[in-house]
Amino acid sequence: MSKAPFVIVGNGIAGVTAAATVASLIPDTRIPIYSSENYPYYRRPWLPDFLAGKYEVTDLYAYPESWYQKRQIQVHLDAPVASIDSASKTISLASGETVRYDKLLLACGGNAWIPPVQNTDIPGVFTLRTLDDALAIRAYAQKAKSAVIVGGGLLGLEAARGLRGTGLGVTVIEVFPRLLPRQLDEEGAAVLTRLIEDFGVKVVTGATVENVIGEDAAEGVELKNGQRLHGEMVLFSAGIRPDTTLAKAAGLTVNRGVVADAHMQTSDANIFVAGDMAEFDRRIYGIIPAAIEQARVAAANMISPNSATYEGTTPSNTLKVVEIDLTAMGIVNPEEPGYVAYRKSEPDKGVYKKLVFKDGALVGAILLGDRESVRPVTRLLARNAEIASLGPRLLEPDFDLKSLL
Ligand SMILES: Cc1cc2nc3c(=O)[nH]c(=O)nc-3n(C[C@H](O)[C@H](O)[C@H](O)COP(=O)(O)OP(=O)(O)OC[C@H]3O[C@@H](n4cnc5c(N)ncnc54)[C@H](O)[C@@H]3O)c2cc1C
């Protein structure tokens, strides 16, 4: 049985950030990371462009081998952890090996979710979470002419652009009445839809997919209203579910995700959690900035109890489609009263901007077609700048937002 003071499960951004944090706080510590996947940490956000053939596998790797060596981070690839015994403070690998820890970090991420749709287990049906998924999609796309993407969120649209880039005819289906329901409002989504359609991507909103058509392989999907949409590939992009299997079996408190306190500690004092599998304050973030912040806090507390506190992350999402500049931050669709919003819409120019205020302070923004304002607005939002009194002219192109910093 091997032993290490700090052991990490999962080599995504959360696991690797935690390992790097431990290495920076106490150098000369061997830090093992166990990974189900067979690749060193790679950039998931680049996978949609990988589909379009813009990158090769090794381009996705974030760090060279020397980066790990320097920090004594030992990544065990293709080494899934099968169970945790919190009483003896050991983990067991699927290979049968056991490892003893003083403090354990769970950073297992999430799995792509497929909504309740019939006939999803035939060839040609995919989800996009891992590099292996992307390789499988890329290979299949070579013999396909068209694809249906179920889900008009960020990832669905990025995948749509990626597959369109390979020459496929692409249809995006969204169950909500508009694209990017979490990041946009109706007006903004209308502007975005036009931009997406300009690539030749067909957009169908307010539609529920009921089953995948095809016997030996996918041929398309059938909607609840009976309409059939053709596509030899069907890619589900309907969100993720935290991977809580290990944590549940170990008896940790699990709600939708593994429940963490402000120290990113689970219900077991020796086990911490970070990233897409963590639920903090009833929230699962599912974004990289949150995974990084949580991992840093978890690592600090694994070394020195209660030395760091996680206070939540202000969500900021950028659509990574080269032709479109879209960033949505903070509260964009307030559901309670007491908010004020300024908007500027220029559909012909592909521009839609919105600033959301509460008690005069900036709490959210949508910036579509305005890359220049992203940096200053991000900073103004971070400090909840009290700028509502300046009025809608804040959104005019000649207003110098930087002068407010
Ligand atoms: C295509 C795509 C594009 C995205 N784009 C963006 C973006 O632009 N911006 C953004 O903020 N976020 C983006 N995201 C989301 C972002 O990738 C996630 O928030 C982030 O990866 C979460 O990191 P994580 O370390 O928690 O989990 P993961 O990255 O999922 O890593 C967890 C790892 O743990 C491994 N694991 C699971 N169980 C075990 C086990 N039992 N034993 C060993 N290993 C295990 C998994 O195989 C996986 O390798 C994107 C996601 C995808 C799929």
The ligand as a MOL file (V3000), in Angstrom:
LIG
                    3D

  0  0  0     0  0            999 V3000
M  V30 BEGIN CTAB
M  V30 COUNTS 53 58 0 0 0
M  V30 BEGIN ATOM
M  V30 1 C -16.7300 21.0280 -24.5170 0
M  V30 2 C -16.6860 21.8160 -23.2370 0
M  V30 3 C -16.4100 23.1690 -23.2720 0
M  V30 4 C -16.3670 23.9140 -22.0960 0
M  V30 5 N -16.0650 25.2390 -22.1520 0
M  V30 6 C -15.9670 25.9480 -21.0020 0
M  V30 7 C -15.5950 27.3300 -21.0190 0
M  V30 8 O -15.3690 27.9060 -22.0720 0
M  V30 9 N -15.5050 27.9950 -19.8400 0
M  V30 10 C -15.7460 27.3660 -18.6530 0
M  V30 11 O -15.6380 28.0150 -17.6060 0
M  V30 12 N -16.0980 26.0730 -18.6030 0
M  V30 13 C -16.2030 25.3430 -19.7400 0
M  V30 14 N -16.5540 24.0210 -19.6950 0
M  V30 15 C -16.8110 23.4120 -18.3780 0
M  V30 16 C -15.4920 23.0340 -17.7390 0
M  V30 17 O -14.7760 22.2170 -18.6110 0
M  V30 18 C -15.7400 22.3610 -16.4030 0
M  V30 19 O -16.3270 23.2910 -15.5380 0
M  V30 20 C -14.4230 21.8620 -15.8120 0
M  V30 21 O -13.8310 20.9090 -16.6560 0
M  V30 22 C -14.6440 21.2490 -14.4300 0
M  V30 23 O -13.4390 20.7720 -13.9570 0
M  V30 24 P -13.3660 19.5740 -12.9450 0
M  V30 25 O -11.9080 19.4110 -12.6500 0
M  V30 26 O -14.3140 19.7670 -11.8330 0
M  V30 27 O -13.9280 18.2950 -13.7320 0
M  V30 28 P -13.4590 17.5660 -15.0320 0
M  V30 29 O -12.7980 18.4860 -15.9780 0
M  V30 30 O -14.6550 16.8070 -15.5070 0
M  V30 31 O -12.3670 16.5280 -14.5370 0
M  V30 32 C -12.6830 15.4560 -13.6910 0
M  V30 33 C -11.8030 14.2850 -13.9990 0
M  V30 34 O -11.9790 13.3060 -12.9760 0
M  V30 35 C -11.9930 12.0340 -13.5700 0
M  V30 36 N -12.6540 11.0740 -12.6920 0
M  V30 37 C -13.9840 10.9490 -12.4400 0
M  V30 38 N -14.2090 9.9220 -11.5970 0
M  V30 39 C -12.9960 9.4030 -11.3050 0
M  V30 40 C -12.5710 8.3130 -10.5040 0
M  V30 41 N -13.4340 7.5560 -9.8320 0
M  V30 42 N -11.2500 8.0190 -10.4380 0
M  V30 43 C -10.3420 8.7970 -11.1250 0
M  V30 44 N -10.7030 9.8330 -11.9080 0
M  V30 45 C -12.0030 10.1350 -11.9880 0
M  V30 46 C -12.7470 12.2810 -14.8560 0
M  V30 47 O -12.5220 11.2330 -15.7770 0
M  V30 48 C -12.1480 13.5990 -15.3050 0
M  V30 49 O -10.9790 13.3860 -16.0520 0
M  V30 50 C -16.6020 23.2590 -20.8560 0
M  V30 51 C -16.8910 21.9000 -20.8270 0
M  V30 52 C -16.9160 21.1720 -21.9990 0
M  V30 53 C -17.2010 19.6890 -21.9450 0
M  V30 END ATOM
M  V30 BEGIN BOND
M  V30 1 1 1 2
M  V30 2 1 2 3
M  V30 3 2 2 52
M  V30 4 2 3 4
M  V30 5 1 4 5
M  V30 6 1 4 50
M  V30 7 2 5 6
M  V30 8 1 6 7
M  V30 9 1 6 13
M  V30 10 2 7 8
M  V30 11 1 7 9
M  V30 12 1 9 10
M  V30 13 2 10 11
M  V30 14 1 10 12
M  V30 15 2 12 13
M  V30 16 1 13 14
M  V30 17 1 14 15
M  V30 18 1 14 50
M  V30 19 1 15 16
M  V30 20 1 16 17
M  V30 21 1 16 18
M  V30 22 1 18 19
M  V30 23 1 18 20
M  V30 24 1 20 21
M  V30 25 1 20 22
M  V30 26 1 22 23
M  V30 27 1 23 24
M  V30 28 2 24 25
M  V30 29 1 24 26
M  V30 30 1 24 27
M  V30 31 1 27 28
M  V30 32 2 28 29
M  V30 33 1 28 30
M  V30 34 1 28 31
M  V30 35 1 31 32
M  V30 36 1 32 33
M  V30 37 1 33 34
M  V30 38 1 33 48
M  V30 39 1 34 35
M  V30 40 1 35 36
M  V30 41 1 35 46
M  V30 42 1 36 37
M  V30 43 1 36 45
M  V30 44 2 37 38
M  V30 45 1 38 39
M  V30 46 1 39 40
M  V30 47 2 39 45
M  V30 48 1 40 41
M  V30 49 2 40 42
M  V30 50 1 42 43
M  V30 51 2 43 44
M  V30 52 1 44 45
M  V30 53 1 46 47
M  V30 54 1 46 48
M  V30 55 1 48 49
M  V30 56 2 50 51
M  V30 57 1 51 52
M  V30 58 1 52 53
M  V30 END BOND
M  V30 END CTAB
M  END
